Amino acid sequence: DETSVKQPVYVKENGTVYHKAKACSYLTVLMTRIDYDTIKSARNTSGGKYKPCKSCADGKNFSDSDVVYVSKSGTSFHSTPLCKSLIKTVKTMDKEEAAKTRKPCSKCN
């Protein structure tokens, strides 16, 4: 509960950083639908190619007309936007406590 926390920050369950902004894009994943036939030429914001997600797309046979899902900063393509690897559990904790084991987010801190 945020009301009982002195200086709230937001953390992912198994994350290594804390976030000042609950809306930080590193906490949320915006997915884009693309046709599978374009995945070989698609690139993320770092210029990297997308690989099949180990949780939902690895070993799956796709046809060129199938739709897959990517995020701009991601490294994998997904067969579903509800892939378990995309679900990030966010909780609130006190900044002082979070700073003992986590680093500040480079984007929102």
Backbone as CSV, one residue per row, in Angstrom:
resi,resn,N_x,N_y,N_z,CA_x,CA_y,CA_z,C_x,C_y,C_z
1,ASP,0.844,-1.188,0.000,0.000,0.000,0.000,0.885,1.246,0.000
2,GLU,0.699,2.109,-0.975,1.529,3.308,-1.133,1.409,4.262,0.049
3,THR,0.267,4.293,0.723,0.069,5.251,1.811,0.955,4.948,3.011
4,SER,1.383,3.711,3.187,2.227,3.357,4.323,3.713,3.397,3.976
5,VAL,4.047,3.785,2.752,5.428,3.853,2.300,5.875,5.316,2.302
6,LYS,7.041,5.616,2.939,7.544,6.986,3.043,7.821,7.603,1.674
7,GLN,8.691,6.988,0.927,9.040,7.486,-0.403,8.872,6.309,-1.368
8,PRO,7.684,6.193,-1.985,7.424,5.001,-2.791,8.217,4.951,-4.096
9,VAL,8.676,3.761,-4.408,9.263,3.460,-5.708,8.620,2.163,-6.176
10,TYR,8.837,1.829,-7.430,8.176,0.672,-8.025,9.224,-0.319,-8.497
11,VAL,8.967,-1.591,-8.214,9.921,-2.643,-8.563,9.197,-3.814,-9.207
12,LYS,9.926,-4.491,-10.098,9.423,-5.736,-10.644,9.806,-6.841,-9.673
13,GLU,9.006,-7.848,-9.625,9.178,-8.933,-8.659,10.629,-9.431,-8.581
14,ASN,11.237,-9.739,-9.706,12.609,-10.245,-9.713,13.583,-9.254,-10.334
15,GLY,13.223,-7.974,-10.311,14.037,-6.949,-10.946,15.254,-6.561,-10.128
16,THR,16.160,-5.855,-10.781,17.389,-5.411,-10.130,17.461,-3.898,-9.996
17,VAL,16.401,-3.201,-10.426,16.362,-1.742,-10.336,15.047,-1.301,-9.700
18,TYR,15.029,-0.053,-9.233,13.780,0.536,-8.742,13.434,1.729,-9.615
19,HIS,12.137,2.021,-9.700,11.618,3.055,-10.596,10.895,4.126,-9.801
20,LYS,11.168,5.380,-10.138,10.486,6.506,-9.522,9.083,6.666,-10.115
21,ALA,8.959,6.358,-11.399,7.687,6.539,-12.108,7.004,5.196,-12.350
22,LYS,5.780,5.091,-11.893,5.020,3.854,-12.112,4.762,3.629,-13.602
23,ALA,4.745,4.718,-14.372,4.504,4.618,-15.814,5.796,4.467,-16.622
24,CYS,6.918,4.209,-15.975,8.189,4.040,-16.687,8.029,2.964,-17.759
25,SER,8.532,3.246,-18.949,8.368,2.295,-20.055,9.119,0.991,-19.800
26,TYR,10.085,0.990,-18.884,10.765,-0.266,-18.545,9.884,-1.177,-17.691
27,LEU,8.816,-0.620,-17.124,7.877,-1.437,-16.353,6.717,-1.938,-17.207
28,THR,6.451,-1.256,-18.290,5.349,-1.652,-19.168,5.901,-2.051,-20.533
29,VAL,5.226,-2.952,-21.171,5.662,-3.409,-22.483,4.564,-3.097,-23.491
30,LEU,4.871,-2.222,-24.430,3.937,-1.909,-25.502,4.263,-2.796,-26.688
31,MET,3.304,-3.612,-27.075,3.529,-4.567,-28.146,2.954,-4.056,-29.464
32,THR,3.633,-4.393,-30.536,3.196,-4.056,-31.882,2.970,-5.353,-32.648
33,ARG,1.865,-5.401,-33.376,1.566,-6.570,-34.221,2.273,-6.396,-35.557
34,ILE,2.969,-7.435,-35.989,3.557,-7.407,-37.330,3.349,-8.767,-37.980
35,ASP,3.355,-8.788,-39.297,3.235,-10.055,-40.012,4.543,-10.821,-39.893
36,TYR,4.434,-12.122,-39.730,5.618,-12.953,-39.559,6.585,-12.819,-40.734
37,ASP,6.063,-12.614,-41.935,6.953,-12.521,-43.100,7.887,-11.315,-43.050
38,THR,7.638,-10.352,-42.140,8.527,-9.189,-42.022,9.498,-9.297,-40.845
39,ILE,9.434,-10.372,-40.076,10.258,-10.481,-38.869,11.754,-10.502,-39.191
40,LYS,12.126,-11.054,-40.318,13.563,-11.124,-40.664,14.158,-9.741,-40.918
41,SER,13.359,-8.807,-41.401,13.869,-7.462,-41.671,13.567,-6.474,-40.538
42,ALA,12.733,-6.869,-39.589,12.380,-5.978,-38.472,13.561,-5.838,-37.518
43,ARG,13.720,-4.645,-36.949,14.797,-4.377,-36.001,14.257,-3.611,-34.796
44,ASN,14.859,-3.868,-33.639,14.475,-3.124,-32.436,15.213,-1.781,-32.425
45,THR,14.995,-0.979,-31.390,15.582,0.357,-31.340,17.109,0.336,-31.292
46,SER,17.695,-0.780,-30.900,19.157,-0.905,-30.882,19.697,-1.444,-32.199
47,GLY,18.788,-1.742,-33.135,19.209,-2.291,-34.426,19.304,-3.801,-34.444
48,GLY,18.944,-4.429,-33.335,19.032,-5.884,-33.230,17.868,-6.608,-33.883
49,LYS,18.129,-7.848,-34.292,17.089,-8.702,-34.864,16.281,-9.342,-33.739
50,TYR,15.049,-9.685,-34.062,14.190,-10.375,-33.102,14.371,-11.880,-33.241
51,LYS,14.442,-12.562,-32.094,14.536,-14.024,-32.058,13.232,-14.553,-31.482
52,PRO,12.912,-15.818,-31.734,11.683,-16.374,-31.157,11.745,-16.389,-29.627
53,CYS,10.665,-16.009,-28.995,10.565,-16.076,-27.540,10.627,-17.542,-27.109
54,LYS,11.429,-17.829,-26.108,11.569,-19.210,-25.630,10.295,-19.723,-24.967
55,SER,9.462,-18.806,-24.461,8.235,-19.211,-23.773,7.072,-19.499,-24.716
56,CYS,6.986,-18.740,-25.835,5.766,-18.884,-26.643,5.987,-19.088,-28.142
57,ALA,7.188,-18.852,-28.663,7.367,-18.908,-30.120,8.455,-19.869,-30.582
58,ASP,9.352,-20.256,-29.704,10.464,-21.121,-30.077,9.960,-22.496,-30.532
59,GLY,10.374,-22.908,-31.698,9.978,-24.212,-32.226,8.609,-24.245,-32.878
60,LYS,7.908,-23.134,-32.871,6.584,-23.064,-33.473,6.729,-22.787,-34.969
61,ASN,5.923,-23.445,-35.777,5.940,-23.210,-37.218,4.975,-22.087,-37.564
62,PHE,5.514,-21.005,-38.096,4.716,-19.850,-38.490,4.595,-19.811,-40.008
63,SER,3.447,-19.363,-40.482,3.304,-19.096,-41.910,3.528,-17.598,-42.107
64,ASP,3.838,-17.185,-43.321,4.107,-15.770,-43.592,2.947,-14.863,-43.225
65,SER,1.723,-15.376,-43.252,0.554,-14.548,-42.950,0.226,-14.500,-41.452
66,ASP,0.936,-15.262,-40.632,0.711,-15.218,-39.189,1.137,-13.868,-38.619
67,VAL,0.517,-13.486,-37.527,0.859,-12.247,-36.828,1.716,-12.608,-35.625
68,VAL,2.782,-11.836,-35.405,3.598,-11.983,-34.204,3.656,-10.621,-33.513
69,TYR,4.190,-10.591,-32.312,4.185,-9.378,-31.498,5.614,-9.041,-31.062
70,VAL,5.959,-7.768,-31.182,7.287,-7.291,-30.793,7.146,-5.998,-30.010
71,SER,8.185,-5.671,-29.260,8.256,-4.347,-28.634,9.471,-3.643,-29.218
72,LYS,9.448,-2.330,-29.207,10.532,-1.549,-29.819,11.889,-1.867,-29.201
73,SER,11.923,-2.074,-27.896,13.209,-2.300,-27.229,13.476,-3.779,-26.938
74,GLY,12.544,-4.655,-27.329,12.698,-6.074,-27.042,13.670,-6.785,-27.957
75,THR,13.944,-8.029,-27.625,14.845,-8.846,-28.431,14.160,-10.084,-28.981
76,SER,12.918,-10.309,-28.567,12.184,-11.504,-28.991,10.874,-11.138,-29.669
77,PHE,10.414,-12.047,-30.539,9.049,-11.912,-31.042,8.203,-12.973,-30.364
78,HIS,6.916,-12.655,-30.211,6.001,-13.493,-29.439,4.817,-13.921,-30.293
79,SER,4.295,-15.101,-30.006,3.110,-15.573,-30.720,1.835,-15.024,-30.102
80,THR,1.936,-14.479,-28.900,0.787,-13.908,-28.205,1.219,-12.692,-27.396
81,PRO,0.400,-11.637,-27.343,0.760,-10.494,-26.505,0.584,-10.792,-25.015
82,LEU,0.036,-11.953,-24.698,-0.175,-12.354,-23.307,0.881,-13.354,-22.835
83,CYS,2.001,-13.416,-23.520,3.083,-14.336,-23.171,3.489,-14.153,-21.714
84,LYS,3.731,-15.257,-21.028,4.090,-15.173,-19.607,5.404,-14.432,-19.381
85,SER,6.279,-14.394,-20.383,7.539,-13.666,-20.198,7.350,-12.150,-20.258
86,LEU,6.194,-11.696,-20.739,5.911,-10.259,-20.819,5.190,-9.733,-19.590
87,ILE,4.612,-10.626,-18.823,3.852,-10.206,-17.652,4.833,-9.850,-16.539
88,LYS,4.808,-8.626,-16.143,5.727,-8.140,-15.128,4.930,-7.703,-13.911
89,THR,5.170,-8.362,-12.804,4.485,-8.014,-11.577,5.205,-6.836,-10.929
90,VAL,4.495,-5.731,-10.766,5.070,-4.522,-10.179,4.513,-4.338,-8.777
91,LYS,5.403,-4.056,-7.841,4.951,-3.771,-6.483,5.595,-2.485,-5.996
92,THR,5.013,-1.906,-4.964,5.495,-0.669,-4.376,6.334,-0.999,-3.150
93,MET,7.449,-0.286,-3.004,8.230,-0.426,-1.779,8.903,0.907,-1.465
94,ASP,9.429,1.039,-0.267,10.091,2.266,0.143,11.444,2.384,-0.566
95,LYS,11.746,3.589,-1.030,12.986,3.828,-1.782,14.216,3.413,-0.974
96,GLU,14.224,3.744,0.293,15.362,3.412,1.158,15.593,1.897,1.199
97,GLU,14.510,1.152,1.298,14.595,-0.320,1.326,15.023,-0.865,-0.038
98,ALA,14.447,-0.321,-1.099,14.775,-0.778,-2.454,16.235,-0.529,-2.784
99,ALA,16.768,0.608,-2.327,18.150,0.984,-2.641,19.187,0.068,-1.993
100,LYS,18.775,-0.717,-1.021,19.701,-1.651,-0.371,20.102,-2.788,-1.314
101,THR,19.206,-3.164,-2.207,19.466,-4.323,-3.072,19.310,-4.043,-4.555
102,ARG,18.879,-2.833,-4.911,18.615,-2.503,-6.309,19.246,-1.166,-6.682
103,LYS,19.472,-1.003,-7.971,19.993,0.263,-8.505,18.838,1.092,-9.026
104,PRO,19.009,2.423,-9.118,17.949,3.258,-9.694,17.840,3.007,-11.202
105,CYS,16.642,3.084,-11.716,16.396,2.935,-13.151,17.107,4.058,-13.896
106,SER,17.774,3.724,-14.963,18.507,4.726,-15.736,17.575,5.642,-16.533
107,LYS,16.320,5.265,-16.655,15.385,6.053,-17.447,14.560,7.029,-16.599
108,CYS,14.051,6.574,-15.477,13.103,7.417,-14.725,13.637,7.973,-13.402
109,ASN,14.847,7.648,-13.040,15.427,8.172,-11.794,16.390,9.297,-12.058
